[in-house]
């Protein structure tokens, strides 16, 4: 299984509705995409004080690397990814992505 972890901070002036729309759009895409198992998002609570630079994020669970690749190449993902970049501090450079290859279970 691949955990696709994305961390970012919305710009202070990014409209709340635009923030909700882009995250909901990604969630909706995943709900209909073969091999996408789940989508979770929310604010960073930073309980250990080690990730202040990122205030928001989401995690998508993919069955395998091929499912993640299909998501990455999907035109809706590309459009929404561009919108997310436009809403984030430092644009695309302000987004951190980890793709963790983890055992199923």
VMD Tcl script that builds the backbone (N, CA, C; Angstrom):
set m [mol new atoms 315]
animate dup $m
set s [atomselect $m all]
$s set {name element resname resid chain x y z} {
  {N N UNK 1 A 0.852 -1.171 0.000}
  {CA C UNK 1 A 0.000 0.000 0.000}
  {C C UNK 1 A 0.898 1.235 0.000}
  {N N UNK 2 A 0.459 2.270 -0.681}
  {CA C UNK 2 A 1.164 3.544 -0.714}
  {C C UNK 2 A 0.351 4.563 0.076}
  {N N UNK 3 A 1.003 5.209 1.030}
  {CA C UNK 3 A 0.405 6.348 1.729}
  {C C UNK 3 A 0.972 7.601 1.086}
  {N N UNK 4 A 0.128 8.336 0.429}
  {CA C UNK 4 A 0.505 9.587 -0.241}
  {C C UNK 4 A 0.173 10.713 0.731}
  {N N UNK 5 A 1.207 11.275 1.353}
  {CA C UNK 5 A 1.054 12.270 2.410}
  {C C UNK 5 A 1.459 13.638 1.870}
  {N N UNK 6 A 0.564 14.608 1.982}
  {CA C UNK 6 A 0.793 15.938 1.420}
  {C C UNK 6 A 0.597 16.967 2.532}
  {N N UNK 7 A 1.616 17.815 2.734}
  {CA C UNK 7 A 1.582 18.815 3.802}
  {C C UNK 7 A 1.823 20.192 3.215}
  {N N UNK 8 A 1.080 21.195 3.719}
  {CA C UNK 8 A 1.132 22.534 3.139}
  {C C UNK 8 A 0.523 23.530 4.119}
  {N N UNK 9 A 0.630 24.805 3.769}
  {CA C UNK 9 A -0.021 25.874 4.519}
  {C C UNK 9 A -0.747 26.764 3.520}
  {N N UNK 10 A -2.045 26.897 3.711}
  {CA C UNK 10 A -2.795 27.822 2.863}
  {C C UNK 10 A -2.331 29.254 3.138}
  {N N UNK 11 A -2.301 30.074 2.095}
  {CA C UNK 11 A -2.010 31.496 2.275}
  {C C UNK 11 A -3.087 32.106 3.168}
  {N N UNK 12 A -2.725 33.082 3.956}
  {CA C UNK 12 A -3.682 33.731 4.859}
  {C C UNK 12 A -4.846 34.344 4.090}
  {N N UNK 13 A -4.595 34.817 2.869}
  {CA C UNK 13 A -5.656 35.455 2.090}
  {C C UNK 13 A -6.419 34.481 1.187}
  {N N UNK 14 A -6.113 33.194 1.272}
  {CA C UNK 14 A -6.830 32.203 0.456}
  {C C UNK 14 A -8.253 32.058 0.990}
  {N N UNK 15 A -9.244 32.266 0.150}
  {CA C UNK 15 A -10.633 32.181 0.607}
  {C C UNK 15 A -10.968 30.805 1.183}
  {N N UNK 16 A -11.722 30.810 2.260}
  {CA C UNK 16 A -12.110 29.554 2.916}
  {C C UNK 16 A -12.851 28.626 1.963}
  {N N UNK 17 A -13.723 29.179 1.137}
  {CA C UNK 17 A -14.488 28.331 0.210}
  {C C UNK 17 A -13.563 27.684 -0.812}
  {N N UNK 18 A -12.587 28.414 -1.303}
  {CA C UNK 18 A -11.632 27.844 -2.260}
  {C C UNK 18 A -10.823 26.731 -1.610}
  {N N UNK 19 A -10.460 26.910 -0.348}
  {CA C UNK 19 A -9.736 25.868 0.389}
  {C C UNK 19 A -10.578 24.600 0.481}
  {N N UNK 20 A -11.827 24.774 0.899}
  {CA C UNK 20 A -12.728 23.622 1.023}
  {C C UNK 20 A -12.952 22.942 -0.324}
  {N N UNK 21 A -13.132 23.747 -1.359}
  {CA C UNK 21 A -13.432 23.199 -2.681}
  {C C UNK 21 A -12.290 22.339 -3.211}
  {N N UNK 22 A -11.052 22.796 -3.049}
  {CA C UNK 22 A -9.934 22.028 -3.602}
  {C C UNK 22 A -9.749 20.721 -2.844}
  {N N UNK 23 A -9.883 20.753 -1.536}
  {CA C UNK 23 A -9.742 19.527 -0.744}
  {C C UNK 23 A -10.901 18.578 -1.039}
  {N N UNK 24 A -12.107 19.112 -1.130}
  {CA C UNK 24 A -13.260 18.267 -1.443}
  {C C UNK 24 A -13.136 17.680 -2.839}
  {N N UNK 25 A -12.623 18.453 -3.770}
  {CA C UNK 25 A -12.418 17.950 -5.125}
  {C C UNK 25 A -11.455 16.773 -5.162}
  {N N UNK 26 A -10.367 16.875 -4.397}
  {CA C UNK 26 A -9.413 15.761 -4.326}
  {C C UNK 26 A -10.052 14.539 -3.680}
  {N N UNK 27 A -10.830 14.771 -2.631}
  {CA C UNK 27 A -11.530 13.670 -1.974}
  {C C UNK 27 A -12.511 13.000 -2.944}
  {N N UNK 28 A -13.264 13.810 -3.673}
  {CA C UNK 28 A -14.223 13.275 -4.641}
  {C C UNK 28 A -13.519 12.475 -5.734}
  {N N UNK 29 A -12.395 12.984 -6.210}
  {CA C UNK 29 A -11.626 12.255 -7.221}
  {C C UNK 29 A -11.234 10.879 -6.696}
  {N N UNK 30 A -10.735 10.847 -5.470}
  {CA C UNK 30 A -10.283 9.577 -4.894}
  {C C UNK 30 A -11.430 8.604 -4.683}
  {N N UNK 31 A -12.609 9.122 -4.373}
  {CA C UNK 31 A -13.734 8.226 -4.103}
  {C C UNK 31 A -14.157 7.445 -5.340}
  {N N UNK 32 A -13.822 7.940 -6.526}
  {CA C UNK 32 A -14.190 7.238 -7.748}
  {C C UNK 32 A -13.024 6.658 -8.510}
  {N N UNK 33 A -11.850 6.657 -7.917}
  {CA C UNK 33 A -10.649 6.214 -8.607}
  {C C UNK 33 A -10.263 4.801 -8.190}
  {N N UNK 34 A -10.102 3.917 -9.157}
  {CA C UNK 34 A -9.714 2.536 -8.858}
  {C C UNK 34 A -8.393 2.524 -8.096}
  {N N UNK 35 A -8.351 1.775 -7.017}
  {CA C UNK 35 A -7.134 1.635 -6.227}
  {C C UNK 35 A -6.939 2.678 -5.150}
  {N N UNK 36 A -7.796 3.689 -5.121}
  {CA C UNK 36 A -7.744 4.669 -4.035}
  {C C UNK 36 A -8.616 4.125 -2.904}
  {N N UNK 37 A -8.013 3.891 -1.768}
  {CA C UNK 37 A -8.690 3.227 -0.651}
  {C C UNK 37 A -9.291 4.223 0.330}
  {N N UNK 38 A -8.672 5.374 0.485}
  {CA C UNK 38 A -9.195 6.347 1.428}
  {C C UNK 38 A -8.518 7.685 1.311}
  {N N UNK 39 A -9.213 8.716 1.766}
  {CA C UNK 39 A -8.721 10.093 1.744}
  {C C UNK 39 A -9.069 10.727 3.082}
  {N N UNK 40 A -8.058 11.223 3.783}
  {CA C UNK 40 A -8.274 11.918 5.051}
  {C C UNK 40 A -7.534 13.242 5.009}
  {N N UNK 41 A -8.123 14.274 5.589}
  {CA C UNK 41 A -7.488 15.590 5.592}
  {C C UNK 41 A -7.808 16.314 6.890}
  {N N UNK 42 A -7.025 17.331 7.180}
  {CA C UNK 42 A -7.295 18.128 8.360}
  {C C UNK 42 A -6.133 19.036 8.704}
  {N N UNK 43 A -6.320 19.798 9.761}
  {CA C UNK 43 A -5.259 20.700 10.201}
  {C C UNK 43 A -4.163 19.946 10.950}
  {N N UNK 44 A -2.961 20.472 10.890}
  {CA C UNK 44 A -1.826 19.916 11.620}
  {C C UNK 44 A -1.931 20.351 13.078}
  {N N UNK 45 A -1.995 19.423 13.975}
  {CA C UNK 45 A -2.054 19.739 15.408}
  {C C UNK 45 A -0.654 19.874 16.011}
  {N N UNK 46 A 0.369 19.354 15.357}
  {CA C UNK 46 A 1.775 19.518 15.745}
  {C C UNK 46 A 1.995 19.309 17.242}
  {N N UNK 47 A 1.554 18.187 17.763}
  {CA C UNK 47 A 1.657 17.897 19.187}
  {C C UNK 47 A 3.096 17.879 19.693}
  {N N UNK 48 A 4.051 17.590 18.810}
  {CA C UNK 48 A 5.452 17.517 19.229}
  {C C UNK 48 A 6.239 18.781 18.907}
  {N N UNK 49 A 5.601 19.770 18.296}
  {CA C UNK 49 A 6.282 21.017 17.985}
  {C C UNK 49 A 7.385 20.875 16.952}
  {N N UNK 50 A 7.192 19.991 15.974}
  {CA C UNK 50 A 8.248 19.732 14.996}
  {C C UNK 50 A 7.841 20.035 13.556}
  {N N UNK 51 A 6.629 20.530 13.362}
  {CA C UNK 51 A 6.182 20.728 11.975}
  {C C UNK 51 A 5.370 22.009 11.817}
  {N N UNK 52 A 5.823 23.076 12.446}
  {CA C UNK 52 A 5.088 24.335 12.410}
  {C C UNK 52 A 4.953 24.913 11.010}
  {N N UNK 53 A 5.844 24.557 10.104}
  {CA C UNK 53 A 5.828 25.133 8.758}
  {C C UNK 53 A 4.616 24.683 7.942}
  {N N UNK 54 A 3.969 23.605 8.340}
  {CA C UNK 54 A 2.824 23.089 7.588}
  {C C UNK 54 A 1.611 23.040 8.504}
  {N N UNK 55 A 0.575 23.757 8.099}
  {CA C UNK 55 A -0.621 23.837 8.951}
  {C C UNK 55 A -1.762 22.937 8.496}
  {N N UNK 56 A -1.648 22.390 7.298}
  {CA C UNK 56 A -2.732 21.565 6.755}
  {C C UNK 56 A -2.147 20.375 6.019}
  {N N UNK 57 A -2.997 19.385 5.755}
  {CA C UNK 57 A -2.511 18.249 4.988}
  {C C UNK 57 A -3.594 17.234 4.700}
  {N N UNK 58 A -3.211 16.282 3.859}
  {CA C UNK 58 A -4.088 15.149 3.588}
  {C C UNK 58 A -3.245 13.920 3.319}
  {N N UNK 59 A -3.886 12.771 3.489}
  {CA C UNK 59 A -3.257 11.480 3.231}
  {C C UNK 59 A -4.228 10.669 2.376}
  {N N UNK 60 A -3.685 10.095 1.315}
  {CA C UNK 60 A -4.479 9.211 0.472}
  {C C UNK 60 A -3.854 7.828 0.556}
  {N N UNK 61 A -4.683 6.824 0.787}
  {CA C UNK 61 A -4.227 5.443 0.796}
  {C C UNK 61 A -4.522 4.823 -0.572}
  {N N UNK 62 A -3.446 4.358 -1.214}
  {CA C UNK 62 A -3.569 3.699 -2.515}
  {C C UNK 62 A -3.216 2.233 -2.362}
  {N N UNK 63 A -3.892 1.389 -3.122}
  {CA C UNK 63 A -3.630 -0.052 -3.074}
  {C C UNK 63 A -2.198 -0.367 -3.480}
  {N N UNK 64 A -1.674 0.395 -4.440}
  {CA C UNK 64 A -0.320 0.114 -4.935}
  {C C UNK 64 A 0.203 1.334 -5.690}
  {N N UNK 65 A 1.439 1.227 -6.154}
  {CA C UNK 65 A 2.085 2.333 -6.853}
  {C C UNK 65 A 1.367 2.662 -8.161}
  {N N UNK 66 A 0.790 1.678 -8.810}
  {CA C UNK 66 A 0.070 1.936 -10.056}
  {C C UNK 66 A -1.152 2.813 -9.807}
  {N N UNK 67 A -1.870 2.573 -8.730}
  {CA C UNK 67 A -3.032 3.407 -8.395}
  {C C UNK 67 A -2.588 4.840 -8.114}
  {N N UNK 68 A -1.456 5.006 -7.437}
  {CA C UNK 68 A -0.933 6.348 -7.164}
  {C C UNK 68 A -0.538 7.036 -8.459}
  {N N UNK 69 A 0.040 6.286 -9.362}
  {CA C UNK 69 A 0.436 6.828 -10.662}
  {C C UNK 69 A -0.798 7.276 -11.460}
  {N N UNK 70 A -1.851 6.485 -11.425}
  {CA C UNK 70 A -3.088 6.854 -12.123}
  {C C UNK 70 A -3.650 8.159 -11.572}
  {N N UNK 71 A -3.609 8.306 -10.267}
  {CA C UNK 71 A -4.054 9.540 -9.611}
  {C C UNK 71 A -3.188 10.713 -10.063}
  {N N UNK 72 A -1.869 10.540 -10.023}
  {CA C UNK 72 A -0.945 11.621 -10.358}
  {C C UNK 72 A -1.133 12.102 -11.795}
  {N N UNK 73 A -1.473 11.192 -12.692}
  {CA C UNK 73 A -1.619 11.529 -14.105}
  {C C UNK 73 A -3.036 11.959 -14.481}
  {N N UNK 74 A -3.970 11.813 -13.569}
  {CA C UNK 74 A -5.368 12.122 -13.867}
  {C C UNK 74 A -5.533 13.624 -14.120}
  {N N UNK 75 A -6.261 14.014 -15.169}
  {CA C UNK 75 A -6.415 15.442 -15.474}
  {C C UNK 75 A -7.096 16.239 -14.358}
  {N N UNK 76 A -8.011 15.627 -13.639}
  {CA C UNK 76 A -8.662 16.329 -12.523}
  {C C UNK 76 A -7.644 16.593 -11.409}
  {N N UNK 77 A -6.780 15.612 -11.143}
  {CA C UNK 77 A -5.728 15.830 -10.145}
  {C C UNK 77 A -4.816 16.967 -10.573}
  {N N UNK 78 A -4.444 16.985 -11.831}
  {CA C UNK 78 A -3.549 18.043 -12.317}
  {C C UNK 78 A -4.199 19.425 -12.158}
  {N N UNK 79 A -5.485 19.522 -12.471}
  {CA C UNK 79 A -6.186 20.799 -12.330}
  {C C UNK 79 A -6.282 21.210 -10.868}
  {N N UNK 80 A -6.696 20.273 -10.012}
  {CA C UNK 80 A -6.835 20.587 -8.589}
  {C C UNK 80 A -5.480 20.839 -7.936}
  {N N UNK 81 A -4.460 20.108 -8.384}
  {CA C UNK 81 A -3.114 20.345 -7.859}
  {C C UNK 81 A -2.652 21.759 -8.163}
  {N N UNK 82 A -2.946 22.238 -9.354}
  {CA C UNK 82 A -2.616 23.618 -9.707}
  {C C UNK 82 A -3.354 24.614 -8.840}
  {N N UNK 83 A -4.626 24.322 -8.569}
  {CA C UNK 83 A -5.404 25.201 -7.691}
  {C C UNK 83 A -4.838 25.192 -6.279}
  {N N UNK 84 A -4.463 24.003 -5.781}
  {CA C UNK 84 A -3.879 23.912 -4.440}
  {C C UNK 84 A -2.596 24.736 -4.374}
  {N N UNK 85 A -1.740 24.590 -5.358}
  {CA C UNK 85 A -0.485 25.363 -5.378}
  {C C UNK 85 A -0.765 26.856 -5.314}
  {N N UNK 86 A -1.771 27.308 -6.068}
  {CA C UNK 86 A -2.101 28.734 -6.099}
  {C C UNK 86 A -2.611 29.235 -4.744}
  {N N UNK 87 A -3.164 28.345 -3.933}
  {CA C UNK 87 A -3.716 28.724 -2.635}
  {C C UNK 87 A -2.705 28.638 -1.495}
  {N N UNK 88 A -1.543 28.047 -1.763}
  {CA C UNK 88 A -0.573 27.772 -0.697}
  {C C UNK 88 A 0.523 28.818 -0.610}
  {N N UNK 89 A 1.015 29.007 0.619}
  {CA C UNK 89 A 2.192 29.839 0.814}
  {C C UNK 89 A 3.333 29.239 0.003}
  {N N UNK 90 A 4.036 30.061 -0.737}
  {CA C UNK 90 A 5.166 29.655 -1.578}
  {C C UNK 90 A 4.778 28.715 -2.716}
  {N N UNK 91 A 3.516 28.660 -3.070}
  {CA C UNK 91 A 3.079 27.862 -4.209}
  {C C UNK 91 A 3.505 26.415 -4.104}
  {N N UNK 92 A 3.916 25.849 -5.219}
  {CA C UNK 92 A 4.323 24.437 -5.245}
  {C C UNK 92 A 5.515 24.179 -4.339}
  {N N UNK 93 A 6.380 25.156 -4.183}
  {CA C UNK 93 A 7.557 24.994 -3.321}
  {C C UNK 93 A 7.178 24.866 -1.844}
  {N N UNK 94 A 5.982 25.297 -1.486}
  {CA C UNK 94 A 5.534 25.223 -0.101}
  {C C UNK 94 A 4.807 23.937 0.244}
  {N N UNK 95 A 4.780 23.000 -0.689}
  {CA C UNK 95 A 4.077 21.735 -0.482}
  {C C UNK 95 A 5.106 20.616 -0.336}
  {N N UNK 96 A 4.917 19.793 0.686}
  {CA C UNK 96 A 5.793 18.652 0.913}
  {C C UNK 96 A 4.987 17.382 0.670}
  {N N UNK 97 A 5.577 16.441 -0.070}
  {CA C UNK 97 A 4.896 15.184 -0.388}
  {C C UNK 97 A 5.803 14.018 0.035}
  {N N UNK 98 A 5.198 13.074 0.755}
  {CA C UNK 98 A 5.862 11.816 1.093}
  {C C UNK 98 A 4.995 10.703 0.533}
  {N N UNK 99 A 5.602 9.770 -0.182}
  {CA C UNK 99 A 4.911 8.565 -0.627}
  {C C UNK 99 A 5.552 7.403 0.104}
  {N N UNK 100 A 4.853 6.899 1.107}
  {CA C UNK 100 A 5.373 5.827 1.948}
  {C C UNK 100 A 4.853 4.490 1.451}
  {N N UNK 101 A 5.756 3.557 1.240}
  {CA C UNK 101 A 5.418 2.203 0.831}
  {C C UNK 101 A 5.302 1.382 2.115}
  {N N UNK 102 A 4.064 1.056 2.505}
  {CA C UNK 102 A 3.829 0.382 3.774}
  {C C UNK 102 A 3.140 -0.957 3.555}
  {N N UNK 103 A 3.332 -1.892 4.476}
  {CA C UNK 103 A 2.635 -3.174 4.340}
  {C C UNK 103 A 1.121 -2.984 4.455}
  {N N UNK 104 A 0.382 -3.789 3.737}
  {CA C UNK 104 A -1.079 -3.768 3.878}
  {C C UNK 104 A -1.452 -4.215 5.274}
  {N N UNK 105 A -2.554 -3.681 5.740}
  {CA C UNK 105 A -2.973 -4.161 7.049}
  {C C UNK 105 A -3.599 -3.133 7.807}
}
mol reanalyze $m
mol bondsrecalc $m
mol representation Tube
mol addrep $m
